[in-house]
Amino acid sequence: MKLEQIKNISVLGAGIMGHGIAQSFLMGGYPVMLYDIRKSILETAKVHIEKNMGLFHKSDLVEKQDIELALQRLSTTTDLKRAVEGSDFIVEAAPEDLSLKQELFEQVESLCGGDTIIASNTSSLTLKDIGAQAKSKERLVITHWFNPPHIVPTVEVVKGEWTSDETMETAYQLLEKIKKMPVKINRELPGFLVNRIQIAMVREVFDLYEKGVASAGDIDKAVKGSFGFRLASIGPLLTADLGGLELWLRVCENLLPHIQSSTEPPKALQRLVSQGHFGIKSGRGFYDYAVDFSKAELDGVIQKRDQEFLNRLKHLYWDKKIEE
Ligand SMILES: NC(=O)c1ccc[n+]([C@@H]2O[C@H](COP(=O)([O-])OP(=O)(O)OC[C@H]3O[C@@H](n4cnc5c(N)ncnc54)[C@H](O)[C@@H]3O)[C@@H](O)[C@H]2O)c1
């Protein structure tokens, strides 16, 4: 399947990721069929998509009339056959459960066209397992989006053992076309690329917090104002080149022996979770929140975060050609 042949998109699962993925394709100009197992979930997803498009408009990222057109391109269904039969590119965003995804892939393959690309948004499973029973494995690919998917630019396009070069290329081009920032991951490995890097960093962050080296607020401030500040514009490898590799070598030699390298889950996380502190939703995590923190206030915090992300999206990516 080539990019020019892709006319219709389907998204399976309208939860946290699915409705945002659907929004990205709608805003990219494609008709989207959104599927879930319950009508009420689809109704909620539609409300969220409309509200989130409103935030894009508030940030001058989309015109009001384009929102209306995008919403007209959205269809929803609880009928899997209807969801996939006319589709050229299917994104599966169902729960992270291997047998559920295997069954869904098998059903989808029997209902969709022979060339349709089937992409999974799995965070931790492999195509080898999800698509074990698939008949044409060359059209299976992982497209791994990041939350909130309608805003965060990067999508990892991961090549499974049998994924064809054409499937990889088409998935990549399609994501570029809808203004995402796809990256090609040449083979499946646990955590793909981004989550591996993120986990390596937070292991040290959690450890510094546990040792009381600095407060949660100061740790977050330090990261936001230093390499966090740089990273949105230049990646770590370009940063290293600009700083001088001989310096980075010396710093690695001096510091790596002191950096946390345990393969156990971080102590700070284990302790907080065992005490019932799950973060904002339980009123306490690394920070304390108001005990009577309401759902509306939580929604407000997320909306404020999304508005900030959208401002950054506008300045860094939206109007510019993405640099390779
Ligand atoms: N949440 C994240 O931050 C995140 C990030 C990247 C990738 N992912 C991956 O995306 C996928 C979806 O995660 P989520 O956080 O959106 O989950 P979610 O629970 O919010 O949404 C899953 C949706 O799938 C629906 N569903 C249940 N059974 C289904 C079926 N048989 N067919 C189709 N849909 C079905 C559910 O009703 C629900 O609406 C998972 O594979 C997850 O690992 C999640």
The ligand as a Gaussian input file, in Angstrom:
#p B3LYP/6-31G(d) Opt

LIG

0 1
 N       -1.870000       5.694000      27.783000
 C       -0.658000       5.935000      27.307000
 O        0.052000       6.846000      27.781000
 C       -0.121000       5.128000      26.151000
 C        1.002000       5.604000      25.443000
 C        1.466000       4.893000      24.332000
 C        0.849000       3.708000      23.970000
 N       -0.230000       3.242000      24.702000
 C       -0.866000       1.993000      24.245000
 O       -2.071000       2.321000      23.568000
 C       -3.030000       1.271000      23.743000
 C       -4.299000       1.846000      24.329000
 O       -3.997000       2.452000      25.573000
 P       -4.964000       3.521000      26.265000
 O       -4.160000       4.139000      27.341000
 O       -5.620000       4.343000      25.241000
 O       -6.052000       2.544000      26.921000
 P       -7.551000       2.883000      27.327000
 O       -7.928000       1.846000      28.322000
 O       -7.715000       4.312000      27.689000
 O       -8.356000       2.636000      25.962000
 C       -8.546000       1.369000      25.400000
 C       -9.895000       1.379000      24.706000
 O      -10.021000       0.147000      24.022000
 C      -11.378000      -0.276000      24.156000
 N      -11.456000      -1.719000      23.939000
 C      -11.633000      -2.725000      24.827000
 N      -11.690000      -3.897000      24.184000
 C      -11.540000      -3.623000      22.869000
 C      -11.542000      -4.434000      21.698000
 N      -11.677000      -5.747000      21.760000
 N      -11.381000      -3.811000      20.516000
 C      -11.223000      -2.465000      20.431000
 N      -11.232000      -1.658000      21.505000
 C      -11.396000      -2.248000      22.702000
 C      -11.775000       0.134000      25.559000
 O      -13.191000       0.198000      25.669000
 C      -11.080000       1.491000      25.677000
 O      -11.916000       2.539000      25.282000
 C       -2.339000       0.235000      24.616000
 O       -1.765000      -0.735000      23.792000
 C       -1.275000       1.026000      25.341000
 O       -0.185000       0.236000      25.756000
 C       -0.731000       3.936000      25.767000

